[in-house]
Amino acid sequence: MIKLTEAISIQKLTAKDQPELIELMREIYTPSYKHIWSDSGEWYLEQMYNPETFQKDLDDPKSHYYFVLYDSWKIGILKYSYPESPELVDFPNSLKLHRIYIGKEYQGKGIAAKLMKMIESKARERSLTYIWLEVMDTQLQAQRFYRKMGFEWLFTYHLDYKKLLPKYRGIQILRKSLK
């Protein structure tokens, strides 16, 4: 367990956490994103959090995967990896923020900002050049948050996930320079 503040901490995920992880994501992800999927997001949850995919993430030495806790309650997840560059363009020596999901009732409490500061600190400790992430072009609140944290839009591409409704396929790549 890594304490970020008196109330906020992160706990590294292990293989035995997969059932709890997918249930937590059903509680967090589904209410916020079910409208973008033809099946309320179940296909996506199964793709991202099934035991095989989860184990592959855990086995990747570049990957760092955590539960986010607030007052000892599991309220979200955090996943990042380094070094990692997007497929569409080369960002050498970069950290990718894969996932930061916080339950709705805990949003607005500065938790995501604390997590972002920790990630940036990790990247700087390793002398990385950039932090980058992908955000849906329809997720305006998330975009505002990332811009506030110093990220800049680079380009938009389209996801080809089956069951993702066409108007939600736009994904923006945002990047923050650490130099």
C-alpha positions in Angstrom: 0.0 0.0 0.0 1.3 3.4 -1.0 -0.2 6.4 1.0 -0.5 9.6 -1.1 -2.4 11.6 1.6 -4.0 10.8 4.9 -7.1 9.6 3.1 -5.9 8.5 -0.4 -3.7 5.5 -1.1 -3.1 3.0 -3.8 -2.8 -0.8 -3.5 -1.0 -2.9 -6.1 -3.3 -5.4 -7.8 -2.5 -9.1 -7.7 -4.0 -12.1 -9.7 -6.4 -12.9 -6.9 -7.9 -9.4 -7.3 -9.5 -10.0 -10.7 -13.0 -10.8 -9.5 -13.1 -7.8 -7.3 -11.6 -5.6 -10.1 -14.3 -6.5 -12.6 -17.1 -6.0 -10.0 -15.7 -2.6 -9.0 -15.5 -1.6 -12.7 -19.2 -2.7 -13.2 -20.0 -0.3 -10.3 -17.9 2.6 -11.6 -17.7 2.2 -15.4 -21.2 1.0 -16.3 -23.2 3.9 -14.9 -20.9 6.5 -16.6 -20.4 4.8 -19.9 -23.3 2.4 -20.6 -24.9 5.0 -23.1 -21.9 4.6 -25.5 -22.3 0.8 -26.0 -24.9 -1.2 -27.7 -24.7 -3.7 -24.8 -24.3 -1.2 -21.9 -20.5 -1.9 -21.8 -20.5 -5.5 -20.9 -18.4 -6.5 -24.0 -15.8 -3.8 -23.1 -15.6 -4.9 -19.4 -15.1 -8.5 -20.5 -12.4 -7.6 -22.9 -10.4 -5.4 -20.5 -10.9 -7.2 -17.2 -11.2 -10.9 -18.0 -8.7 -13.2 -16.2 -6.4 -13.7 -19.2 -6.1 -10.0 -20.1 -5.7 -9.1 -16.5 -2.9 -11.6 -16.0 -1.2 -10.4 -19.1 -1.3 -6.9 -17.7 0.1 -8.1 -14.4 2.9 -10.1 -16.1 4.0 -7.0 -18.2 7.0 -5.5 -16.4 6.2 -2.1 -17.8 2.7 -2.2 -16.3 1.6 -0.7 -12.9 -1.9 -1.5 -11.8 -3.6 -0.4 -8.6 -6.8 -0.1 -6.7 -7.4 3.5 -5.5 -8.5 3.7 -1.9 -10.2 6.6 0.0 -10.3 6.1 3.7 -9.5 2.4 3.1 -12.5 2.0 0.7 -11.7 0.8 -2.9 -13.2 3.6 -5.0 -11.3 3.3 -8.3 -8.4 2.0 -10.3 -5.2 3.4 -11.8 -3.1 1.8 -14.5 0.0 3.2 -16.2 3.0 1.8 -18.0 6.4 3.0 -19.2 8.2 3.2 -21.5 5.3 3.1 -23.9 4.5 5.0 -27.1 1.3 5.2 -29.2 1.0 3.0 -32.2 0.2 6.0 -34.5 3.2 8.2 -33.5 6.5 7.7 -31.7 6.9 9.4 -28.2 10.2 8.0 -27.1 10.8 7.6 -23.4 7.2 8.1 -22.4 4.7 7.0 -19.7 1.2 6.1 -20.8 -1.7 6.6 -18.4 -4.0 3.8 -19.4 -6.8 4.1 -16.8 -7.9 6.3 -14.1 -11.4 5.6 -13.0 -12.9 7.0 -9.8 -16.4 6.3 -8.5 -18.8 9.3 -9.1 -19.4 9.9 -5.4 -15.6 10.5 -5.0 -15.1 12.7 -8.0 -14.3 16.4 -7.2 -12.3 15.6 -4.1 -8.9 16.1 -5.6 -8.2 12.3 -5.8 -7.4 12.2 -9.5 -5.2 15.3 -9.2 -3.2 13.6 -6.5 -2.8 10.5 -8.6 -1.7 12.6 -11.6 0.9 14.3 -9.4 2.2 10.9 -8.3 2.4 9.6 -11.9 4.2 12.8 -13.0 6.7 12.3 -10.1 7.3 8.7 -11.1 7.9 9.8 -14.7 10.3 12.5 -13.7 12.2 10.1 -11.3 12.8 7.9 -14.3 13.8 10.9 -16.6 10.9 10.2 -18.9 10.2 12.8 -21.6 6.4 12.7 -21.8 3.2 11.4 -20.2 0.4 10.6 -22.7 -3.1 9.3 -22.6 -6.2 8.7 -24.7 -9.5 10.3 -23.9 -12.9 10.0 -25.7 -13.6 13.1 -27.7 -17.1 13.2 -26.1 -15.8 13.2 -22.5 -15.5 16.9 -22.0 -15.1 16.8 -18.2 -12.1 14.5 -18.5 -10.6 16.6 -21.3 -10.9 19.7 -19.1 -9.3 17.9 -16.2 -6.3 16.7 -18.3 -5.8 20.2 -19.8 -5.8 21.7 -16.3 -3.1 19.1 -15.5 -1.0 20.4 -18.4 -1.9 18.0 -21.2 -2.2 19.2 -24.8 -4.3 17.7 -27.6 -2.2 16.2 -30.4 -4.7 14.4 -32.7 -7.9 12.4 -32.8 -8.4 8.9 -34.3 -11.3 6.5 -34.3 -11.7 3.2 -32.3 -13.1 0.3 -34.1 -14.5 -1.6 -31.1 -17.5 -3.7 -31.9 -20.5 -2.7 -29.8 -19.2 0.9 -29.4 -21.8 3.2 -30.9 -20.4 5.1 -33.9 -20.8 8.6 -32.5 -18.5 7.7 -29.5 -15.6 6.3 -31.5 -13.4 9.4 -31.5 -10.4 9.2 -29.3 -8.0 12.1 -28.6 -4.3 11.6 -27.8 -3.2 14.1 -25.2 0.4 14.6 -24.1 2.3 16.5 -21.4 6.0 17.3 -21.8 8.1 16.8 -18.7 11.1 18.8 -20.2 
